[in-house]
């Protein structure tokens, strides 16, 4: 039986009132809610990633109050899905997402597509320099590096480059075994359809938007490396973030004591 009856009332109001049903819909997204709670299957090939469903913002992250614009931030993730960075290879993409675990909002705050010259002798070390600058710019010191394939050597190269720059960072290795299309679909589609995916205005100038327009879960998509990196960041365990500014208010010492 579907969780909502044909007349629009809850089938089990004592266990699943309308408020709880809406919370479920916001959690799993339209497609899964329709299939699992309403027993109305939506074929995966019909699913698209509509960039028009993104909520755009232009504010920066403020460390003192741990906020982006008017939204509280509880965690951050930097994720690097690497490649050689050559012009005709897969894209090498590093992304930063913020999240608010209380409202389950996710903010794609910055996306960096890296390309290195064909004459570059050390393309991976050069990319590590770029990623290190990316981390420094956002005042973060922890990064996930996907180590499938050529990324296996990157954690050590990254540590060596950061050591030469006297910048201490934490590198987390991660591997993916799930199908790429499934990873992207499961990570992004529920957030988009429930209105919980946000993106900074700067993201519009990257290839990510065109990747969303051309993506299909049936595979064969030529360009989806940015989407894959965002999906990896969404699924990774975030670094906790708390306000770091001074606390307001006045404090008065007790002076009514005797010696």
PLY file of the C-alpha trace (Angstrom):
ply
format ascii 1.0
element vertex 259
property float x
property float y
property float z
element edge 258
property int vertex1
property int vertex2
end_header
0.00 0.00 0.00
1.30 3.49 -0.78
2.09 5.66 2.22
-0.46 8.25 1.02
-3.94 7.12 0.01
-5.63 8.33 -3.22
-7.57 11.00 -1.30
-4.30 12.53 -0.03
-4.48 11.34 3.56
-1.78 9.25 5.30
-2.39 5.51 5.14
-0.94 5.06 8.66
-1.47 8.46 10.33
-0.48 7.19 13.78
3.00 6.15 12.54
3.43 8.37 9.48
1.62 11.71 9.76
1.98 14.16 6.88
4.88 15.95 8.60
6.83 12.71 8.86
6.00 11.78 5.26
7.30 15.14 4.02
10.48 14.61 6.03
10.94 11.25 4.29
10.39 12.86 0.89
13.02 15.52 1.67
15.48 12.87 2.84
15.36 10.37 -0.04
14.34 12.59 -2.96
11.48 12.39 -5.43
12.53 9.24 -7.33
13.14 7.01 -4.30
10.08 8.32 -2.50
7.89 7.55 -5.49
9.29 4.02 -5.84
9.61 3.02 -2.19
6.77 4.90 -0.48
4.23 5.42 -3.26
4.90 2.17 -5.20
5.22 4.14 -8.44
8.45 3.12 -10.13
10.46 5.72 -12.06
12.95 4.16 -14.46
16.54 5.42 -13.91
16.93 6.28 -17.59
14.28 8.99 -17.14
16.31 10.77 -14.46
18.20 13.95 -15.30
20.26 16.39 -13.23
18.56 19.76 -13.68
21.00 22.61 -12.94
17.95 24.87 -12.67
17.20 23.14 -9.37
20.42 24.48 -7.85
20.08 27.31 -5.34
22.77 29.84 -6.23
24.47 32.10 -3.67
27.42 34.50 -3.75
28.49 34.77 -0.12
31.79 33.50 1.28
32.26 31.26 4.27
32.69 33.28 7.48
34.84 31.36 9.96
33.93 33.37 13.05
30.26 32.39 12.87
30.60 29.24 10.70
28.10 30.48 8.14
27.61 30.86 4.42
25.22 33.77 3.92
22.37 32.97 6.34
23.00 29.23 6.61
24.86 27.52 9.43
27.71 25.22 8.40
28.63 22.10 10.37
31.19 20.43 8.10
33.47 20.76 5.07
34.98 18.30 2.60
37.70 18.77 0.00
37.80 15.93 -2.51
40.19 15.36 -5.41
39.35 13.03 -8.30
42.69 13.06 -10.15
43.90 12.42 -13.67
47.06 13.37 -15.55
45.65 16.83 -16.22
46.61 16.71 -19.88
44.31 18.44 -22.35
42.98 15.25 -23.97
42.64 13.19 -20.79
39.87 12.92 -18.23
39.44 16.04 -16.12
41.34 16.30 -12.85
38.89 17.94 -10.46
39.15 19.20 -6.88
35.97 20.33 -5.11
35.04 21.92 -1.81
31.61 21.37 -0.33
30.14 22.69 2.89
27.19 21.07 4.59
24.66 21.73 7.30
23.79 18.40 8.86
20.84 19.86 10.77
18.95 20.79 7.60
20.81 18.31 5.33
21.77 21.10 2.94
24.91 20.73 0.80
26.82 23.70 -0.67
29.14 23.24 -3.68
31.39 26.15 -2.73
34.28 25.81 -5.17
35.29 23.56 -8.07
38.76 23.54 -9.67
39.38 21.81 -13.01
43.12 21.37 -13.44
44.94 21.32 -16.77
48.72 21.12 -17.08
50.88 21.81 -20.09
52.04 18.91 -22.26
55.58 20.14 -21.65
55.23 19.79 -17.86
57.68 17.10 -16.68
55.93 16.46 -13.37
52.18 16.90 -13.97
51.11 15.26 -10.71
53.47 17.34 -8.56
52.31 20.46 -10.39
48.68 19.59 -9.63
49.59 19.01 -5.98
50.89 22.59 -5.89
47.56 23.80 -7.27
45.56 21.74 -4.77
47.73 22.97 -1.89
46.98 26.56 -2.90
43.26 25.64 -3.11
43.38 24.30 0.47
45.28 27.33 1.71
42.85 29.74 0.06
39.95 28.15 1.91
41.86 27.71 5.21
41.45 23.93 5.20
44.03 21.24 5.94
42.29 17.96 5.14
41.69 16.39 1.73
40.30 13.16 0.31
42.23 11.83 -2.68
40.67 9.14 -4.86
43.41 6.54 -5.29
41.86 4.41 -8.02
44.38 4.02 -10.87
47.03 6.72 -11.14
45.87 8.39 -7.94
47.56 5.65 -5.93
50.85 7.61 -5.85
49.31 11.00 -5.14
49.03 10.90 -1.32
52.82 10.58 -0.93
53.49 13.22 -3.58
51.00 15.53 -1.87
52.68 15.04 1.51
56.08 15.75 -0.02
54.87 18.95 -1.69
53.13 20.17 1.47
56.27 19.44 3.51
58.38 21.57 1.17
55.87 24.40 1.68
55.87 23.91 5.48
52.13 23.29 5.39
50.83 20.40 7.47
47.83 18.65 5.93
45.89 15.44 6.43
45.48 13.23 3.36
42.71 10.63 3.35
42.89 7.89 0.74
39.60 6.72 -0.75
38.69 4.19 -3.43
35.46 3.68 -5.36
34.11 0.31 -6.42
30.52 1.32 -7.19
29.50 2.13 -10.76
30.17 5.83 -11.53
26.64 6.55 -12.82
25.13 5.00 -9.68
27.43 7.05 -7.43
26.43 10.29 -9.13
22.73 9.43 -9.20
22.53 8.37 -5.55
24.50 11.38 -4.28
23.10 14.27 -6.32
19.57 13.39 -7.40
17.95 13.27 -3.92
19.53 16.64 -3.01
18.44 18.28 -6.26
14.85 17.06 -6.23
14.37 17.95 -2.56
15.83 21.45 -3.00
18.80 20.90 -0.70
21.67 21.38 -3.16
23.26 24.85 -3.32
26.12 26.19 -5.44
28.26 29.31 -5.33
27.91 31.65 -8.28
31.53 30.90 -9.27
30.51 27.32 -10.08
28.52 28.63 -13.07
31.79 29.50 -14.82
33.09 25.92 -14.55
32.22 22.92 -16.77
30.10 21.44 -13.97
26.84 22.97 -15.22
27.33 21.61 -18.75
28.16 18.22 -17.24
24.79 18.24 -15.45
22.97 19.14 -18.67
24.60 16.32 -20.64
24.54 13.61 -17.97
22.44 10.44 -18.15
22.41 7.50 -15.72
22.55 5.08 -18.66
26.29 5.71 -19.08
28.31 6.78 -22.09
28.55 10.38 -20.89
31.78 11.91 -22.20
32.29 14.51 -19.47
31.24 13.76 -15.91
34.46 14.02 -13.87
33.28 17.11 -11.99
30.02 15.38 -11.08
31.96 12.34 -9.91
34.15 14.51 -7.68
31.11 16.26 -6.18
29.47 12.88 -5.54
32.62 11.67 -3.81
32.69 14.77 -1.62
29.03 14.35 -0.65
29.60 10.73 0.39
32.81 11.41 2.34
32.88 12.04 6.09
33.18 15.84 6.54
35.58 17.75 8.73
33.52 19.21 11.61
33.27 23.02 11.67
32.34 25.24 14.57
32.28 29.02 15.04
35.70 30.32 16.05
34.91 33.97 16.83
34.94 35.61 20.26
31.89 35.14 22.42
29.91 38.27 23.17
28.68 39.49 26.51
30.33 40.88 29.65
31.71 38.86 32.50
32.04 40.14 36.07
34.33 38.52 38.60
32.97 37.74 42.04
34.59 40.02 44.61
32.51 39.25 47.70
35.02 36.84 49.21
37.32 36.92 52.24
40.95 35.91 52.59
0 1
1 2
2 3
3 4
4 5
5 6
6 7
7 8
8 9
9 10
10 11
11 12
12 13
13 14
14 15
15 16
16 17
17 18
18 19
19 20
20 21
21 22
22 23
23 24
24 25
25 26
26 27
27 28
28 29
29 30
30 31
31 32
32 33
33 34
34 35
35 36
36 37
37 38
38 39
39 40
40 41
41 42
42 43
43 44
44 45
45 46
46 47
47 48
48 49
49 50
50 51
51 52
52 53
53 54
54 55
55 56
56 57
57 58
58 59
59 60
60 61
61 62
62 63
63 64
64 65
65 66
66 67
67 68
68 69
69 70
70 71
71 72
72 73
73 74
74 75
75 76
76 77
77 78
78 79
79 80
80 81
81 82
82 83
83 84
84 85
85 86
86 87
87 88
88 89
89 90
90 91
91 92
92 93
93 94
94 95
95 96
96 97
97 98
98 99
99 100
100 101
101 102
102 103
103 104
104 105
105 106
106 107
107 108
108 109
109 110
110 111
111 112
112 113
113 114
114 115
115 116
116 117
117 118
118 119
119 120
120 121
121 122
122 123
123 124
124 125
125 126
126 127
127 128
128 129
129 130
130 131
131 132
132 133
133 134
134 135
135 136
136 137
137 138
138 139
139 140
140 141
141 142
142 143
143 144
144 145
145 146
146 147
147 148
148 149
149 150
150 151
151 152
152 153
153 154
154 155
155 156
156 157
157 158
158 159
159 160
160 161
161 162
162 163
163 164
164 165
165 166
166 167
167 168
168 169
169 170
170 171
171 172
172 173
173 174
174 175
175 176
176 177
177 178
178 179
179 180
180 181
181 182
182 183
183 184
184 185
185 186
186 187
187 188
188 189
189 190
190 191
191 192
192 193
193 194
194 195
195 196
196 197
197 198
198 199
199 200
200 201
201 202
202 203
203 204
204 205
205 206
206 207
207 208
208 209
209 210
210 211
211 212
212 213
213 214
214 215
215 216
216 217
217 218
218 219
219 220
220 221
221 222
222 223
223 224
224 225
225 226
226 227
227 228
228 229
229 230
230 231
231 232
232 233
233 234
234 235
235 236
236 237
237 238
238 239
239 240
240 241
241 242
242 243
243 244
244 245
245 246
246 247
247 248
248 249
249 250
250 251
251 252
252 253
253 254
254 255
255 256
256 257
257 258
